[in-house]
Amino acid sequence: MSYETIETETHGRVALIRLNRPQALNALNAKLISELDCALAGFEADEGIGCVVITGSEKAFAAGADIKEMAGKTFAEAFLSDFIGRWDTVARARKPIIAAVAGFALGGGCEVAMMCDFIIAADTAQFGQPEIKLGVIPGAGGTQRLTRAIGKAKAMDLVLTGRMMGAEEAERSGLVARVVPAADLVAEALKAGAAIAAMSLPAALMAKDAVNAAFETTLTEGVRYERRLFYSLFATEDQKEGMAAFAEKRKAAFRHR
Ligand SMILES: CC(C)=CC(=O)SCCNC(=O)CCNC(=O)[C@H](O)C(C)(C)COP(=O)(O)OP(=O)(O)OC[C@H]1O[C@@H](n2cnc3c(N)ncnc32)[C@H](O)[C@@H]1OP(=O)(O)O
């Protein structure tokens, strides 16, 4: 498949999607979102892929929704077409997705990064929800996911002032899982992706599902849900293999069954 605004490649069981609109700092226009959608759907359906890494360029993960594309929309066009509604593919993916962020991750760029399961940031990364400066507010989950990730005080600070937050502050605040030197970003993300992709795919999918349930339900319901998933994994060949491998002091060879 050939794309114009993204590039894709695979590294063993890890898929790498690189956002690629350098002239606009990877601003997310309809074409890019639709190509991202299409690439993700392909990797979701491919049993040979166990983890996806989404990255941008050295200068920008993505500088937000394409302001020039949306500037002229009327309320009716925006509301009736629900153009941001199409952005949810990343959040709906079942396979683990890592955002590898260097440079700007602003507005929709920060929101797409937050839709991923975790963020590995280069020391050059800058996160922000600057929509307030454009006379609007975040529209792709920024007020919700950012608040859950870093708490009300910091989320209000970022959303109301539109200021940017560097990688170190983002890690301290809990938005980012780790910070690495910019030169190592993609290699580190692929390494983390390979570690995940080597696990049993059913277990990885259920682990992701269970952690995400913590944001949607009560503690009692969440623990009950986790336990059901836990017991159900005893129906997999991979559970037998994983536990046998431990007892036999060898590395497990999961077959994703
Ligand atoms: C998802 C929803 C609902 C909303 C949103 O995401 S709204 C967008 C939120 N993002 C922003 O407001 C960031 C806008 N960009 C900037 O503030 C700056 O570009 C910067 C701080 C990220 C970088 O500044 P710098 O001086 O280094 O670079 P520029 O000359 O400003 O940009 C280079 C080139 O890229 C174009 N660009 C940048 N961001 C966007 C964008 N979000 N949409 C469309 N185009 C963008 C910028 O216009 C310039 O291109 P031209 O020289 O051809 O104008």
The ligand as an ORCA input file, in Angstrom:
! r2SCAN-3c Opt
* xyz 0 1
  C      -7.772     18.473     16.963
  C      -8.416     19.780     17.144
  C      -9.864     19.725     17.361
  C      -7.804     20.983     17.106
  C      -6.402     21.297     16.863
  O      -5.505     20.502     16.866
  S      -6.129     22.954     16.552
  C      -4.392     23.050     16.208
  C      -3.576     23.115     17.444
  N      -2.190     23.388     17.093
  C      -1.685     24.593     17.058
  O      -2.351     25.603     17.317
  C      -0.231     24.719     16.665
  C      -0.070     25.575     15.419
  N       1.324     25.719     15.060
  C       2.177     26.536     15.708
  O       1.833     27.178     16.678
  C       3.552     26.643     15.166
  O       3.554     26.182     13.836
  C       4.577     25.821     15.981
  C       4.774     26.468     17.351
  C       4.157     24.376     16.155
  C       5.940     25.812     15.215
  O       6.363     27.118     14.935
  P       7.539     27.343     13.878
  O       7.783     28.800     13.841
  O       8.680     26.442     14.196
  O       6.968     26.811     12.489
  P       5.861     27.503     11.579
  O       6.536     28.369     10.569
  O       4.802     28.103     12.388
  O       5.225     26.217     10.852
  C       5.844     25.596      9.714
  C       4.758     25.347      8.699
  O       3.802     24.440      9.265
  C       2.508     25.000      9.217
  N       1.721     24.532     10.359
  C       2.137     24.392     11.624
  N       1.136     23.954     12.387
  C       0.062     23.826     11.595
  C      -1.270     23.414     11.810
  N      -1.712     22.976     13.009
  N      -2.123     23.430     10.763
  C      -1.710     23.818      9.538
  N      -0.437     24.206      9.266
  C       0.425     24.212     10.287
  C       2.747     26.490      9.257
  O       1.639     27.192      8.774
  C       3.969     26.608      8.368
  O       3.610     26.483      7.022
  P       3.578     27.798      6.061
  O       4.925     28.430      6.214
  O       3.284     27.247      4.712
  O       2.470     28.647      6.595
*
